[in-house]
Amino acid sequence: MTTRNVLTLHIRREKEVNVFCPRCGLVVPPNTKCIPSPTRPEVHYHAACMYAMVEQLRRPILWA
């Protein structure tokens, strides 16, 4: 039996103002798709930044 680490991330619409994406350093505008960090609730990523980071780590994205 093999063990896999699976992290489930939820895409949602940003509700807060002036939230910065730590990957690119730009503001995530309100009502824009974002992915909250699973470990730090105050950090939100642009969806494209998260996808780029996952690709850079050479990890597959499994859509649920």
Number of C-alpha atoms within 10 A of each C-alpha: 3 3 5 6 5 8 9 11 13 12 14 14 15 19 14 11 11 11 18 17 21 13 13 10 10 13 15 22 17 14 12 14 18 23 21 22 15 13 7 8 8 10 14 24 25 24 18 12 16 19 15 13 12 13 12 9 9 9 10 9 12 8 6 5
